[in-house]
Amino acid sequence: MFIYNFNIGKLKKIFIAIITSVLVILTIIFVFYLINNPRKSFTKDECSPPEVIEIPVANYTNFLNDCYKNLDNYLR
């Protein structure tokens, strides 16, 4: 019966070569993915315009008083 003893150094080199080649291939795929996709797909910059409330002069003091007493309602 023939038993072949693998050299540990040779197996280690083969394992490192396979892992390195897989990492290089994955890096190349990732770089091509980043280059081919536009930046807008990564960022969601869509913001709704803020609600602007007109305060009449007659209710200005009441509005400030209400804001002071119920501050949690105005902060989001």
C-alpha positions, 0 to 999 in steps of 0.5 A: 500500500502506498501512502503519500505524505503531504509536505505541510509547507506545500499545503500551506502555500497552496492554501494561502494561494487559494485564499489570496486569489479568492480575495483578489477576485472578490476585491475586483468584483467589488471595485467594478460594482462600485464603479458601475453603480452611480453614487445616488444608489448609495445615498438617499438625499431626498428630504421633504421641505420643512413645514413653514407656519405663518404666525399672525401678529395677534397670536404671537404672544399666545404662540410663544406661550404655547411653545414654552409650555408644550415644547415636546410637541414642537421638537421631533 
